[in-house]
């Protein structure tokens, strides 16, 4: 009972994940990101969705990235609860075994490789190029930021499902 209360308090600290997945469920968010990415890379057609839906998704991803950066800074202070025996292997999504065990690693690795501005530039770029037909497409590598963002979505969902708690830091007495 005590651990559940601590986990609930910690989940409140990362409420943005809950808010993000209230407006975008995991599958829909990953499909939308994939569609935007496909049309951005294709260049011969544009995404025929309501632009307001795409703008809302763009803004929620930007907030997601900024909050994900804050999570990456808390990897030493937080601990994700261990997966229960009822979790299925399909819940791993795009995560490795190590990342599935500790989803906080995904955020740490992503922000070690790319800055917030680089992720926001990536998102803005793919949204821009998915909305029009063009001759010359994006100039940068879009695959790696896309993979990191997909992994962050999977990791955030796992964190929401399992909950987090503060790590108990014990000091060694000499």
C-alpha positions in Angstrom: 0.0 0.0 0.0 2.8 2.4 0.9 4.6 1.7 -2.4 1.4 2.4 -4.4 1.0 5.8 -2.7 4.6 6.7 -3.5 4.1 5.6 -7.1 0.9 7.7 -7.4 2.7 10.8 -6.0 5.5 10.3 -8.5 3.1 9.8 -11.4 1.6 13.2 -10.5 5.0 14.7 -11.1 4.9 13.5 -14.7 1.3 14.3 -15.3 2.1 15.5 -18.8 2.3 11.9 -19.9 -1.2 11.2 -18.7 -2.4 14.4 -20.4 -0.6 13.5 -23.6 -2.2 10.0 -23.8 -5.6 11.4 -22.9 -5.6 13.3 -26.1 -3.5 10.9 -28.2 -3.6 7.2 -27.5 -0.3 5.4 -28.1 -1.3 3.7 -31.4 -2.9 6.8 -32.9 0.1 9.0 -31.9 2.6 6.6 -33.5 0.4 6.2 -36.6 0.1 10.0 -37.0 3.8 10.4 -36.5 4.4 7.7 -39.1 2.0 9.3 -41.6 3.5 12.7 -41.2 7.0 11.2 -41.7 5.9 9.2 -44.8 4.4 12.3 -46.5 7.4 14.4 -45.6 9.8 12.0 -47.1 7.6 11.2 -50.2 7.2 14.7 -51.5 4.8 13.7 -54.3 1.7 14.1 -52.2 0.6 15.8 -49.0 -1.2 14.7 -45.9 -4.9 15.3 -46.4 -5.9 15.6 -42.8 -7.4 18.6 -41.2 -4.5 21.0 -40.6 -5.8 21.8 -37.1 -5.4 18.2 -36.1 -1.8 18.2 -37.4 -1.1 21.5 -35.7 -2.5 20.2 -32.4 -0.4 17.0 -32.7 2.7 19.1 -33.5 2.2 21.3 -30.4 1.5 18.3 -28.2 4.7 16.6 -29.5 6.7 19.8 -28.8 5.4 19.8 -25.2 6.1 16.0 -25.0 9.7 16.6 -26.0 10.3 19.4 -23.5 8.9 17.3 -20.7 10.8 14.3 -21.9 13.9 16.4 -21.5 13.0 17.0 -17.9 12.6 13.2 -17.4 16.0 12.6 -18.9 17.4 14.8 -16.1 15.7 12.7 -13.4 17.0 9.3 -14.4 19.3 9.2 -11.3 16.5 10.2 -9.0 13.6 8.2 -10.3 13.0 4.5 -10.7 10.3 2.9 -12.9 8.4 0.2 -11.2 9.3 -3.3 -12.5 7.1 -4.9 -15.1 4.5 -7.3 -13.8 4.3 -10.8 -14.9 1.1 -10.0 -16.8 2.9 -7.8 -19.4 3.1 -9.2 -22.8 6.2 -9.1 -25.1 4.2 -7.0 -27.6 4.2 -4.2 -25.0 7.9 -3.7 -25.7 7.1 -1.8 -28.9 10.3 -0.4 -30.3 12.3 -0.8 -27.1 15.2 -3.1 -26.4 15.1 -5.4 -23.5 17.2 -3.0 -21.4 15.0 -0.1 -22.3 11.9 -2.1 -21.5 13.2 -2.8 -18.1 14.1 0.8 -17.5 12.2 3.2 -19.9 14.0 6.2 -18.4 17.1 5.2 -20.4 15.2 6.0 -23.6 14.9 9.7 -22.6 18.5 9.9 -21.4 19.8 8.4 -24.6 17.6 10.5 -26.9 18.7 13.8 -25.3 22.3 12.7 -25.2 22.1 12.4 -29.0 19.8 15.4 -29.8 18.9 18.7 -28.2 15.4 19.9 -27.6 15.9 22.4 -30.5 17.0 19.6 -32.8 13.9 17.5 -32.0 11.6 20.5 -32.5 13.3 21.3 -35.8 12.7 17.7 -36.8 9.0 17.9 -35.9 8.5 21.2 -37.5 10.3 20.0 -40.7 8.3 16.9 -41.1 5.0 18.7 -40.5 6.0 21.4 -43.0 7.0 19.0 -45.7 4.0 16.7 -45.1 1.6 19.6 -45.9 2.8 20.4 -49.4 4.2 18.9 -52.6 7.8 19.8 -53.2 10.8 19.1 -55.5 13.6 19.2 -52.9 12.7 17.7 -49.6 14.3 17.8 -46.2 18.0 18.0 -46.2 18.8 16.4 -42.9 18.6 12.8 -41.7 15.1 12.2 -40.5 15.3 8.5 -39.5 17.2 8.8 -36.3 15.1 11.5 -34.6 12.0 9.6 -35.7 13.3 6.4 -34.1 14.1 8.2 -30.9 10.7 9.9 -30.8 8.9 6.6 -31.4 10.9 5.0 -28.6 10.1 8.0 -26.3 6.4 7.5 -27.0 6.7 3.7 -26.1 8.7 4.5 -23.0 6.4 7.2 -21.8 3.5 4.8 -22.1 5.3 2.2 -20.1 6.1 4.8 -17.4 2.4 5.7 -17.3 1.4 2.1 -17.0 4.0 1.1 -14.4 4.4 4.3 -12.4 7.6 5.7 -11.0 9.0 6.3 -7.6 12.0 8.2 -6.1 15.1 6.1 -5.7 16.3 5.6 -2.2 19.8 6.7 -2.1 21.9 5.1 0.6 25.2 6.6 1.5 28.1 4.3 2.4 29.6 4.9 5.8 33.3 4.5 5.9 
